[in-house]
Amino acid sequence: MIAYVYMMWHNINIMKGENIMASSLVQFRTDDTSKVKAMNICERLGIDLQTYMRMCISRLIQENGIPFSMKLESESENRAVEAMKAASRLAQEAGVADMTLDEINAEIAEVRKSR
């Protein structure tokens, strides 16, 4: 819907003689499977692949860069992994690392009773 509104706004401005720009063809290659998957996603969103690519270019220009993170995080930088490792270490130190789910639930029930 947003793309449609933008296209209508853009077409009206062109018809008024404003914001007229030359267009150029941009081509790239991708495997057939990726193209079909991308086209299906775009179709479900109500746009075509060409509109999506124009949106990507517009956003690249607007953000003056890639509009999403392209950083590869090492495992040590991943807070979720570090939290799981810390919880595992604490459980090991407390001697509860090999508790079954039933034992854990029983312990939780006991703590809740004592409140």
Secondary structure, 3 states (H helix, E strand, C coil): CHHHHHHHHHHHHHHCCCCCCCCCCCCCCCCHHHHHHHHHHHHHHCCCHHHHHHHHHHHHHHHCCCCCCCCCCCHHHCHHHHHHHHHHHHHHHHCCCCCCHHHHHHHHHHHHHCC
